[in-house]
Amino acid sequence: MEQNLIDYEALKKRGFLKSRAAGEFALRTRMPAGNYNSTHLKIVSNIADTYGEGFVHMTVRQGIEIPHIKYADIDNVEFIVKQAGIQLGTSGSRLRATTSCPGNNWCKSGLINTFAFVDALENEHGIICAMDLPHKFKIAVAGCPNLCTRGQSSEIGVFGQVDLKAQDASKRIGYGVYIGGCGGKNPRQGIKLEKVFSQEDLFKVIEKVIEFYRKNAQPKQRLGETIEQFGKHKFLEVIGLELTGY
């Protein structure tokens, strides 16, 4: 295949990223909340042995990347991955894989079920990896205010939090959130919002933030920069929230 006839952007959205070596790609896989089962791992290992060079790389966003896939093998590899129920990652101006700590599934510090939150985010609200957006967009979910997934430096950083103002003890565990952070060459910390949210209310906030970003961001502009240009207080008014400090 002629190199100039390959649609690299389309392949990137499918999870196949152009490598340094001509005609080679790295397959970026993902699973919700970073949870691969043992069968998934065996299949990833087999793909690496058969189509790669026998090793994989664990990505920062809790996926598994298989390098050295030949262009001619992409369709076969993609079929195997999808048949196994392994999901494809992405790159470019899209929502990246949502990262998650274990939350209260086994961590003694976890306040919320992070796995269930990510599942609802993707399957009930349609906020899923590879969604096209003005630029890269990252969501991180943590089970407690320790923020092991570094939500402060993500576009949206969700974490479990105790609401000391709640009169009903059964409703004291809720969700805190940072908005507008990012890493990269120009890192910034997100805005920490004032209230402790219920899960239902937080999903509404996330949907409003993504809608705001789609409508107001310039191409290749991160959310934090868009908020800065728009005005933090004006942004929070648009999505119906308040600022506690920045």
VEXLUM-32261 format. One line per field, with one value per residue: residue in one letter; x, y, z of N, C-alpha, C in turn. Coordinates in nm, 2 decimals, decimal comma. Example, Ala and Ser with C-alpha at 12.3 -4.5 7.8 and 13.67 -1.06 7.14 Angstrom:
REM residues 2
aa <- [A; S];
nx <- [1,32; 1,28];
ny <- [-0,57; -0,22];
nz <- [0,78; 0,71];
cax <- [1,23; 1,37];
cay <- [-0,45; -0,11];
caz <- [0,78; 0,71];
cx <- [1,32; 1,29];
cy <- [-0,33; 0,00];
cz <- [0,78; 0,79];
This chain:
REM residues 246
aa <- [M; E; Q; N; L; I; D; Y; E; A; L; K; K; R; G; F; L; K; S; R; A; A; G; E; F; A; L; R; T; R; M; P; A; G; N; Y; N; S; T; H; L; K; I; V; S; N; I; A; D; T; Y; G; E; G; F; V; H; M; T; V; R; Q; G; I; E; I; P; H; I; K; Y; A; D; I; D; N; V; E; F; I; V; K; Q; A; G; I; Q; L; G; T; S; G; S; R; L; R; A; T; T; S; C; P; G; N; N; W; C; K; S; G; L; I; N; T; F; A; F; V; D; A; L; E; N; E; H; G; I; I; C; A; M; D; L; P; H; K; F; K; I; A; V; A; G; C; P; N; L; C; T; R; G; Q; S; S; E; I; G; V; F; G; Q; V; D; L; K; A; Q; D; A; S; K; R; I; G; Y; G; V; Y; I; G; G; C; G; G; K; N; P; R; Q; G; I; K; L; E; K; V; F; S; Q; E; D; L; F; K; V; I; E; K; V; I; E; F; Y; R; K; N; A; Q; P; K; Q; R; L; G; E; T; I; E; Q; F; G; K; H; K; F; L; E; V; I; G; L; E; L; T; G; Y];
nx <- [0,08; 0,06; 0,22; 0,12; -0,15; -0,27; -0,51; -0,44; -0,56; -0,82; -0,75; -0,63; -0,85; -0,97; -0,80; -0,55; -0,23; 0,00; 0,34; 0,69; 0,84; 0,82; 0,51; 0,42; 0,22; 0,08; -0,14; -0,39; -0,56; -0,84; -1,03; -1,34; -1,29; -1,03; -1,03; -0,93; -1,01; -0,88; -0,90; -0,91; -0,64; -0,49; -0,56; -0,47; -0,19; -0,15; -0,20; 0,01; 0,23; 0,17; 0,13; 0,28; 0,57; 0,60; 0,56; 0,40; 0,27; 0,19; -0,04; -0,06; -0,33; -0,45; -0,48; -0,39; -0,12; -0,02; 0,26; 0,42; 0,25; 0,17; 0,06; -0,09; -0,20; -0,39; -0,68; -0,73; -0,63; -0,80; -1,05; -1,01; -0,97; -1,22; -1,40; -1,32; -1,43; -1,27; -1,21; -1,14; -0,89; -0,81; -0,69; -0,59; -0,82; -1,03; -1,25; -1,07; -0,98; -1,15; -1,01; -0,97; -0,96; -0,96; -1,17; -1,44; -1,45; -1,24; -1,05; -0,95; -0,98; -1,17; -1,47; -1,67; -1,83; -1,64; -1,61; -1,88; -1,97; -1,82; -1,92; -2,19; -2,15; -2,06; -2,24; -2,51; -2,51; -2,37; -2,12; -1,83; -1,52; -1,35; -1,53; -1,59; -1,44; -1,34; -1,07; -0,82; -0,96; -1,00; -1,12; -1,11; -1,16; -1,19; -1,19; -1,19; -1,09; -0,82; -0,75; -0,60; -0,60; -0,54; -0,72; -0,73; -0,58; -0,71; -0,96; -1,21; -1,24; -1,34; -1,44; -1,48; -1,66; -1,72; -2,02; -2,04; -2,25; -2,48; -2,79; -2,92; -2,78; -2,74; -2,70; -2,46; -2,23; -2,10; -2,02; -1,73; -1,58; -1,35; -1,29; -1,16; -0,89; -0,55; -0,28; 0,03; 0,22; 0,15; 0,05; -0,23; -0,43; -0,75; -1,07; -1,21; -1,52; -1,79; -2,00; -2,10; -2,20; -2,48; -2,49; -2,66; -2,69; -2,43; -2,38; -2,54; -2,40; -2,16; -2,25; -2,33; -2,09; -1,95; -2,11; -2,09; -1,82; -1,81; -1,95; -1,81; -1,53; -1,23; -1,08; -0,84; -0,81; -0,78; -1,00; -0,96; -0,83; -1,03; -1,23; -1,09; -1,07; -1,34; -1,42; -1,41; -1,61; -1,83; -1,85; -1,92; -2,16; -2,31; -2,32; -2,45; -2,33; -2,10; -1,81; -1,54; -1,29; -0,96];
ny <- [-0,12; 0,22; 0,47; 0,73; 0,70; 0,60; 0,64; 0,80; 0,93; 0,82; 0,56; 0,62; 0,69; 0,45; 0,32; 0,25; 0,36; 0,55; 0,44; 0,50; 0,34; 0,27; 0,17; 0,04; 0,01; 0,10; -0,07; 0,05; -0,04; -0,06; -0,09; -0,05; 0,15; 0,05; -0,23; -0,53; -0,87; -1,21; -1,36; -1,16; -1,07; -1,29; -1,30; -1,06; -1,10; -1,31; -1,18; -1,00; -1,18; -1,30; -1,10; -0,88; -0,80; -0,96; -0,83; -0,59; -0,26; -0,08; 0,17; 0,52; 0,59; 0,36; 0,16; -0,11; -0,12; -0,25; -0,27; -0,25; -0,35; -0,46; -0,28; -0,43; -0,62; -0,51; -0,52; -0,79; -0,81; -0,62; -0,74; -0,97; -0,86; -0,72; -0,94; -1,06; -0,89; -0,68; -0,34; -0,06; 0,18; 0,53; 0,83; 1,18; 1,45; 1,39; 1,24; 1,08; 0,76; 0,70; 0,72; 0,53; 0,47; 0,19; 0,25; 0,20; -0,07; -0,24; -0,09; 0,05; 0,31; 0,40; 0,57; 0,58; 0,38; 0,34; 0,19; 0,13; 0,39; 0,47; 0,29; 0,37; 0,63; 0,57; 0,39; 0,46; 0,74; 0,79; 0,90; 0,84; 0,69; 0,81; 0,98; 1,26; 1,57; 1,92; 1,92; 1,71; 1,54; 1,47; 1,25; 1,17; 0,95; 0,91; 0,74; 0,87; 1,18; 1,17; 1,15; 0,98; 0,93; 1,17; 1,38; 1,66; 1,76; 1,70; 1,73; 1,68; 1,60; 1,36; 1,27; 1,08; 1,20; 1,32; 1,46; 1,69; 1,86; 1,74; 1,64; 1,40; 1,10; 0,89; 1,00; 1,12; 1,05; 1,15; 1,32; 1,50; 1,75; 1,85; 2,09; 2,16; 2,12; 2,02; 1,84; 1,82; 2,05; 2,30; 2,29; 2,29; 2,35; 2,23; 2,39; 2,38; 2,27; 2,39; 2,24; 1,92; 1,67; 1,47; 1,16; 1,17; 1,44; 1,52; 1,39; 1,55; 1,79; 1,71; 1,66; 1,91; 2,05; 1,93; 2,00; 2,28; 2,30; 2,19; 2,38; 2,62; 2,60; 2,66; 2,49; 2,25; 2,35; 2,33; 2,25; 2,40; 2,63; 2,73; 2,80; 3,00; 3,20; 3,25; 3,32; 3,25; 3,28; 3,35; 3,12; 2,93; 3,03; 2,98; 2,70; 2,67; 2,67; 2,73; 2,90; 2,80; 2,87; 2,91];
nz <- [0,00; -0,09; 0,10; 0,10; 0,05; 0,26; 0,51; 0,78; 0,98; 1,00; 1,08; 1,32; 1,48; 1,49; 1,66; 1,58; 1,57; 1,39; 1,36; 1,42; 1,24; 0,90; 0,76; 0,99; 1,29; 1,61; 1,81; 2,00; 2,28; 2,50; 2,81; 2,99; 3,27; 3,29; 3,32; 3,24; 3,17; 3,24; 3,01; 2,81; 2,84; 2,76; 2,49; 2,40; 2,44; 2,26; 2,02; 2,02; 2,00; 1,76; 1,56; 1,63; 1,81; 2,03; 2,27; 2,50; 2,58; 2,87; 2,89; 3,00; 3,03; 3,12; 2,94; 2,70; 2,48; 2,17; 1,99; 1,66; 1,47; 1,14; 0,85; 0,67; 0,83; 0,99; 0,96; 1,02; 1,29; 1,41; 1,39; 1,55; 1,80; 1,84; 1,84; 2,07; 2,26; 2,34; 2,37; 2,15; 2,17; 2,13; 1,96; 1,90; 1,83; 2,03; 2,28; 2,52; 2,67; 2,96; 3,28; 3,59; 3,94; 4,17; 4,35; 4,58; 4,54; 4,61; 4,74; 5,05; 5,10; 4,93; 4,85; 4,67; 4,41; 4,16; 3,92; 3,85; 3,81; 3,58; 3,40; 3,39; 3,29; 3,03; 2,91; 2,98; 2,94; 2,72; 2,69; 2,58; 2,49; 2,21; 2,11; 1,91; 1,94; 1,99; 2,07; 2,23; 2,51; 2,85; 3,10; 3,44; 3,71; 4,05; 4,37; 4,61; 4,79; 4,76; 4,50; 4,32; 4,05; 3,93; 3,89; 3,90; 3,70; 3,47; 3,21; 3,31; 3,64; 3,85; 4,19; 4,48; 4,77; 5,10; 5,21; 5,44; 5,51; 5,47; 5,60; 5,60; 5,68; 5,51; 5,27; 5,26; 5,12; 4,83; 4,52; 4,43; 4,21; 3,96; 3,70; 3,38; 3,39; 3,28; 3,14; 2,97; 2,76; 2,85; 3,14; 3,36; 3,66; 3,73; 3,79; 4,10; 4,20; 4,40; 4,54; 4,68; 4,48; 4,38; 4,21; 3,98; 3,94; 3,89; 3,65; 3,48; 3,50; 3,38; 3,12; 3,04; 3,05; 2,84; 2,63; 2,63; 2,57; 2,31; 2,17; 2,21; 2,19; 2,01; 1,73; 1,83; 2,08; 2,42; 2,70; 2,93; 2,84; 2,68; 2,87; 3,01; 2,81; 2,77; 3,02; 3,36; 3,56; 3,40; 3,25; 3,45; 3,53; 3,29; 3,30; 3,53; 3,79; 4,07; 4,19; 4,41; 4,46; 4,32];
cax <- [0,00; 0,13; 0,20; 0,03; -0,29; -0,33; -0,59; -0,39; -0,66; -0,93; -0,69; -0,61; -0,98; -1,00; -0,71; -0,42; -0,15; 0,12; 0,46; 0,81; 0,88; 0,72; 0,41; 0,39; 0,12; 0,06; -0,28; -0,42; -0,68; -0,89; -1,15; -1,40; -1,22; -0,91; -1,04; -0,92; -1,01; -0,77; -0,92; -0,86; -0,50; -0,44; -0,58; -0,37; -0,06; -0,15; -0,19; 0,15; 0,31; 0,14; 0,13; 0,37; 0,71; 0,59; 0,55; 0,30; 0,30; 0,07; -0,05; -0,10; -0,47; -0,49; -0,50; -0,27; -0,08; 0,05; 0,33; 0,47; 0,15; 0,19; -0,06; -0,16; -0,26; -0,48; -0,81; -0,73; -0,62; -0,92; -1,15; -0,98; -0,99; -1,36; -1,46; -1,29; -1,49; -1,18; -1,25; -1,03; -0,86; -0,81; -0,60; -0,64; -0,92; -1,15; -1,25; -0,98; -1,03; -1,17; -0,93; -1,04; -0,90; -1,06; -1,28; -1,47; -1,46; -1,15; -0,96; -1,01; -1,01; -1,27; -1,60; -1,77; -1,80; -1,58; -1,64; -2,02; -1,98; -1,77; -2,02; -2,31; -2,11; -2,05; -2,36; -2,63; -2,51; -2,31; -2,00; -1,75; -1,40; -1,35; -1,63; -1,52; -1,44; -1,25; -0,93; -0,82; -1,05; -0,98; -1,20; -1,05; -1,25; -1,12; -1,28; -1,18; -1,02; -0,67; -0,73; -0,49; -0,60; -0,49; -0,84; -0,71; -0,51; -0,79; -1,07; -1,31; -1,19; -1,45; -1,39; -1,58; -1,64; -1,82; -2,09; -2,07; -2,37; -2,60; -2,86; -2,94; -2,65; -2,74; -2,67; -2,34; -2,13; -2,13; -1,91; -1,67; -1,54; -1,26; -1,32; -1,08; -0,74; -0,49; -0,13; 0,09; 0,32; 0,10; -0,04; -0,31; -0,52; -0,89; -1,15; -1,28; -1,66; -1,83; -2,09; -2,09; -2,31; -2,54; -2,45; -2,75; -2,66; -2,30; -2,39; -2,59; -2,29; -2,06; -2,31; -2,33; -1,95; -1,91; -2,19; -2,02; -1,69; -1,84; -2,01; -1,73; -1,39; -1,16; -1,01; -0,71; -0,80; -0,82; -1,12; -0,92; -0,81; -1,16; -1,29; -1,01; -1,11; -1,48; -1,43; -1,44; -1,74; -1,93; -1,86; -1,99; -2,30; -2,37; -2,36; -2,53; -2,24; -2,03; -1,66; -1,50; -1,15; -0,89];
cay <- [0,00; 0,34; 0,54; 0,85; 0,66; 0,55; 0,74; 0,78; 0,99; 0,72; 0,45; 0,67; 0,68; 0,30; 0,27; 0,21; 0,48; 0,54; 0,43; 0,56; 0,26; 0,28; 0,06; -0,02; 0,08; 0,05; -0,09; 0,10; -0,10; 0,00; -0,15; 0,04; 0,16; -0,02; -0,37; -0,65; -1,00; -1,30; -1,40; -1,05; -1,07; -1,40; -1,27; -0,95; -1,17; -1,39; -1,08; -0,95; -1,28; -1,33; -0,98; -0,78; -0,85; -1,03; -0,75; -0,49; -0,15; -0,04; 0,31; 0,61; 0,59; 0,23; 0,07; -0,19; -0,09; -0,35; -0,20; -0,32; -0,42; -0,42; -0,23; -0,54; -0,71; -0,43; -0,57; -0,92; -0,78; -0,55; -0,85; -1,06; -0,77; -0,70; -1,07; -1,09; -0,79; -0,58; -0,22; 0,01; 0,32; 0,63; 0,95; 1,29; 1,54; 1,31; 1,20; 0,97; 0,66; 0,75; 0,64; 0,51; 0,39; 0,08; 0,30; 0,11; -0,21; -0,31; 0,01; 0,08; 0,46; 0,43; 0,62; 0,55; 0,27; 0,41; 0,11; 0,16; 0,53; 0,47; 0,21; 0,46; 0,74; 0,53; 0,31; 0,53; 0,88; 0,79; 0,97; 0,72; 0,71; 0,83; 1,09; 1,37; 1,70; 2,02; 1,87; 1,59; 1,57; 1,36; 1,24; 1,08; 0,92; 0,86; 0,70; 0,96; 1,30; 1,15; 1,18; 0,90; 0,94; 1,31; 1,45; 1,80; 1,79; 1,64; 1,82; 1,66; 1,51; 1,32; 1,20; 1,06; 1,30; 1,32; 1,59; 1,71; 1,94; 1,66; 1,60; 1,26; 1,03; 0,79; 1,08; 1,20; 1,02; 1,21; 1,34; 1,63; 1,75; 1,96; 2,11; 2,24; 2,10; 1,95; 1,82; 1,87; 2,15; 2,41; 2,23; 2,38; 2,28; 2,26; 2,46; 2,29; 2,32; 2,41; 2,15; 1,78; 1,64; 1,34; 1,10; 1,22; 1,58; 1,53; 1,35; 1,66; 1,88; 1,66; 1,68; 2,06; 2,09; 1,88; 2,08; 2,41; 2,28; 2,17; 2,51; 2,74; 2,59; 2,66; 2,37; 2,23; 2,43; 2,25; 2,31; 2,51; 2,76; 2,78; 2,86; 3,12; 3,30; 3,28; 3,38; 3,14; 3,30; 3,34; 2,97; 2,86; 3,07; 2,91; 2,56; 2,67; 2,64; 2,84; 2,89; 2,81; 2,91; 2,86];
caz <- [0,00; -0,09; 0,22; 0,09; 0,03; 0,39; 0,59; 0,91; 1,08; 1,02; 1,15; 1,46; 1,54; 1,51; 1,76; 1,52; 1,56; 1,31; 1,43; 1,35; 1,13; 0,79; 0,75; 1,12; 1,37; 1,74; 1,84; 2,14; 2,33; 2,63; 2,86; 3,08; 3,40; 3,28; 3,37; 3,14; 3,24; 3,21; 2,87; 2,73; 2,85; 2,68; 2,35; 2,37; 2,44; 2,13; 1,91; 2,03; 1,95; 1,62; 1,47; 1,68; 1,84; 2,15; 2,40; 2,50; 2,67; 2,95; 2,87; 3,11; 3,05; 3,17; 2,82; 2,66; 2,35; 2,10; 1,88; 1,55; 1,38; 1,00; 0,79; 0,61; 0,93; 1,07; 0,96; 1,10; 1,43; 1,46; 1,40; 1,67; 1,92; 1,86; 1,87; 2,21; 2,34; 2,38; 2,30; 2,09; 2,22; 2,02; 1,98; 1,82; 1,89; 2,08; 2,42; 2,54; 2,76; 3,10; 3,38; 3,71; 4,04; 4,21; 4,43; 4,70; 4,50; 4,71; 4,81; 5,18; 5,11; 4,83; 4,89; 4,56; 4,31; 4,04; 3,81; 3,82; 3,76; 3,45; 3,32; 3,36; 3,20; 2,89; 2,86; 3,00; 2,90; 2,58; 2,70; 2,56; 2,42; 2,06; 2,08; 1,84; 2,01; 1,93; 2,09; 2,32; 2,63; 2,94; 3,22; 3,54; 3,82; 4,17; 4,47; 4,73; 4,76; 4,74; 4,36; 4,26; 3,90; 3,90; 3,83; 3,90; 3,57; 3,36; 3,17; 3,42; 3,74; 3,95; 4,30; 4,59; 4,87; 5,21; 5,23; 5,59; 5,53; 5,44; 5,72; 5,59; 5,68; 5,40; 5,15; 5,28; 5,02; 4,70; 4,42; 4,40; 4,07; 3,90; 3,56; 3,30; 3,41; 3,17; 3,15; 2,84; 2,76; 2,93; 3,24; 3,45; 3,75; 3,71; 3,88; 4,19; 4,22; 4,54; 4,61; 4,67; 4,39; 4,36; 4,08; 3,88; 3,92; 3,83; 3,51; 3,42; 3,49; 3,27; 2,98; 3,01; 3,02; 2,70; 2,53; 2,63; 2,50; 2,16; 2,11; 2,23; 2,17; 1,88; 1,70; 1,90; 2,20; 2,54; 2,77; 3,03; 2,76; 2,63; 2,99; 3,04; 2,72; 2,79; 3,15; 3,45; 3,62; 3,30; 3,22; 3,56; 3,52; 3,18; 3,33; 3,65; 3,90; 4,14; 4,21; 4,55; 4,47; 4,20];
cx <- [0,09; 0,11; 0,11; -0,11; -0,35; -0,39; -0,55; -0,49; -0,77; -0,87; -0,67; -0,74; -1,02; -0,90; -0,57; -0,34; -0,02; 0,25; 0,58; 0,85; 0,78; 0,64; 0,38; 0,30; 0,12; -0,09; -0,30; -0,56; -0,72; -1,00; -1,21; -1,33; -1,09; -0,91; -1,04; -0,93; -0,90; -0,78; -0,87; -0,71; -0,43; -0,45; -0,48; -0,23; -0,05; -0,13; -0,04; 0,25; 0,30; 0,17; 0,23; 0,51; 0,71; 0,59; 0,44; 0,34; 0,18; 0,07; -0,09; -0,25; -0,53; -0,53; -0,38; -0,25; 0,01; 0,13; 0,37; 0,37; 0,16; 0,05; -0,15; -0,24; -0,37; -0,62; -0,83; -0,73; -0,74; -1,03; -1,13; -1,01; -1,14; -1,43; -1,44; -1,36; -1,39; -1,21; -1,12; -1,02; -0,86; -0,70; -0,66; -0,74; -1,05; -1,14; -1,16; -1,04; -1,04; -1,09; -1,01; -0,95; -1,00; -1,18; -1,31; -1,49; -1,36; -1,06; -1,02; -1,04; -1,13; -1,41; -1,71; -1,73; -1,76; -1,62; -1,79; -2,04; -1,93; -1,87; -2,14; -2,27; -2,11; -2,18; -2,49; -2,63; -2,43; -2,18; -1,88; -1,63; -1,42; -1,46; -1,55; -1,55; -1,34; -1,10; -0,94; -0,89; -1,04; -1,06; -1,13; -1,15; -1,17; -1,22; -1,29; -1,10; -0,87; -0,64; -0,61; -0,49; -0,58; -0,61; -0,82; -0,65; -0,58; -0,90; -1,18; -1,25; -1,29; -1,39; -1,49; -1,55; -1,75; -1,88; -2,12; -2,19; -2,49; -2,66; -2,89; -2,81; -2,63; -2,70; -2,54; -2,23; -2,18; -2,01; -1,86; -1,62; -1,45; -1,30; -1,21; -0,93; -0,69; -0,34; -0,07; 0,19; 0,28; 0,00; -0,12; -0,40; -0,66; -0,95; -1,22; -1,42; -1,70; -1,90; -2,05; -2,22; -2,36; -2,49; -2,53; -2,72; -2,53; -2,30; -2,44; -2,48; -2,19; -2,12; -2,31; -2,19; -1,91; -1,99; -2,13; -1,89; -1,71; -1,88; -1,91; -1,58; -1,34; -1,10; -0,87; -0,70; -0,86; -0,93; -1,07; -0,89; -0,94; -1,23; -1,22; -1,05; -1,25; -1,50; -1,48; -1,58; -1,85; -1,96; -1,95; -2,14; -2,37; -2,41; -2,42; -2,46; -2,17; -1,89; -1,63; -1,36; -1,07; -0,74];
cy <- [0,12; 0,42; 0,66; 0,82; 0,61; 0,67; 0,73; 0,83; 0,89; 0,60; 0,49; 0,66; 0,54; 0,24; 0,23; 0,34; 0,46; 0,53; 0,50; 0,48; 0,26; 0,15; -0,01; 0,07; 0,02; 0,04; -0,04; 0,04; -0,03; -0,09; -0,05; 0,04; 0,08; -0,17; -0,47; -0,78; -1,09; -1,34; -1,29; -1,05; -1,18; -1,37; -1,15; -1,01; -1,24; -1,29; -1,03; -1,05; -1,30; -1,22; -0,87; -0,84; -0,91; -0,96; -0,64; -0,37; -0,10; 0,12; 0,39; 0,60; 0,45; 0,13; -0,02; -0,16; -0,20; -0,29; -0,30; -0,40; -0,37; -0,38; -0,34; -0,63; -0,64; -0,49; -0,70; -0,89; -0,71; -0,65; -0,93; -0,98; -0,75; -0,83; -1,10; -0,99; -0,69; -0,45; -0,15; 0,15; 0,42; 0,74; 1,06; 1,37; 1,47; 1,29; 1,07; 0,87; 0,72; 0,66; 0,64; 0,43; 0,28; 0,13; 0,21; -0,03; -0,30; -0,21; 0,05; 0,23; 0,50; 0,47; 0,58; 0,43; 0,33; 0,33; 0,13; 0,29; 0,53; 0,40; 0,30; 0,57; 0,70; 0,47; 0,38; 0,67; 0,89; 0,87; 0,87; 0,76; 0,71; 0,93; 1,21; 1,50; 1,80; 1,98; 1,76; 1,64; 1,44; 1,36; 1,13; 1,07; 0,86; 0,84; 0,79; 1,08; 1,29; 1,17; 1,11; 0,91; 1,08; 1,38; 1,60; 1,85; 1,72; 1,74; 1,81; 1,56; 1,48; 1,25; 1,18; 1,15; 1,29; 1,46; 1,61; 1,79; 1,86; 1,61; 1,46; 1,18; 0,94; 0,87; 1,16; 1,17; 1,07; 1,23; 1,48; 1,63; 1,87; 1,97; 2,20; 2,23; 2,03; 1,94; 1,89; 1,98; 2,27; 2,36; 2,33; 2,29; 2,32; 2,34; 2,36; 2,35; 2,31; 2,30; 2,01; 1,73; 1,49; 1,29; 1,16; 1,36; 1,60; 1,49; 1,47; 1,77; 1,84; 1,69; 1,82; 2,11; 2,05; 1,96; 2,22; 2,40; 2,27; 2,31; 2,62; 2,73; 2,60; 2,53; 2,36; 2,31; 2,34; 2,33; 2,42; 2,64; 2,82; 2,86; 2,99; 3,23; 3,34; 3,35; 3,27; 3,16; 3,29; 3,19; 2,90; 2,90; 3,00; 2,76; 2,55; 2,64; 2,76; 2,80; 2,89; 2,87; 2,85; 2,89];
cz <- [0,00; 0,04; 0,21; 0,06; 0,16; 0,47; 0,74; 1,02; 1,11; 1,10; 1,30; 1,54; 1,57; 1,61; 1,71; 1,49; 1,48; 1,39; 1,35; 1,23; 1,02; 0,78; 0,88; 1,20; 1,51; 1,77; 1,99; 2,18; 2,46; 2,68; 2,97; 3,22; 3,40; 3,32; 3,26; 3,22; 3,19; 3,06; 2,78; 2,73; 2,76; 2,53; 2,31; 2,36; 2,30; 2,01; 1,90; 1,97; 1,80; 1,52; 1,51; 1,70; 1,98; 2,28; 2,38; 2,59; 2,74; 2,94; 3,00; 3,14; 3,06; 3,05; 2,80; 2,51; 2,29; 1,98; 1,77; 1,47; 1,24; 0,95; 0,73; 0,71; 1,02; 1,08; 1,04; 1,25; 1,49; 1,48; 1,52; 1,80; 1,95; 1,90; 2,01; 2,31; 2,40; 2,30; 2,25; 2,15; 2,10; 2,05; 1,90; 1,90; 1,93; 2,23; 2,43; 2,65; 2,90; 3,20; 3,51; 3,81; 4,08; 4,29; 4,54; 4,66; 4,58; 4,78; 4,94; 5,19; 5,02; 4,89; 4,79; 4,48; 4,18; 3,91; 3,76; 3,76; 3,61; 3,35; 3,29; 3,27; 3,06; 2,84; 2,88; 2,94; 2,77; 2,58; 2,69; 2,47; 2,27; 2,02; 2,02; 1,92; 1,95; 1,96; 2,19; 2,45; 2,72; 3,06; 3,31; 3,66; 3,94; 4,28; 4,59; 4,69; 4,75; 4,59; 4,30; 4,11; 3,85; 3,82; 3,82; 3,77; 3,45; 3,33; 3,27; 3,51; 3,85; 4,07; 4,41; 4,71; 4,97; 5,21; 5,37; 5,62; 5,52; 5,58; 5,72; 5,58; 5,56; 5,27; 5,16; 5,18; 4,89; 4,61; 4,42; 4,26; 4,04; 3,76; 3,50; 3,32; 3,28; 3,20; 3,02; 2,86; 2,84; 3,03; 3,32; 3,54; 3,72; 3,82; 3,97; 4,22; 4,37; 4,61; 4,60; 4,59; 4,41; 4,23; 3,96; 3,84; 3,85; 3,69; 3,43; 3,40; 3,38; 3,13; 2,95; 2,98; 2,88; 2,60; 2,52; 2,54; 2,34; 2,10; 2,11; 2,20; 2,03; 1,85; 1,77; 2,02; 2,32; 2,62; 2,86; 2,96; 2,72; 2,75; 3,02; 2,94; 2,74; 2,92; 3,25; 3,51; 3,52; 3,26; 3,32; 3,56; 3,40; 3,22; 3,47; 3,78; 3,96; 4,17; 4,36; 4,56; 4,36; 4,22];
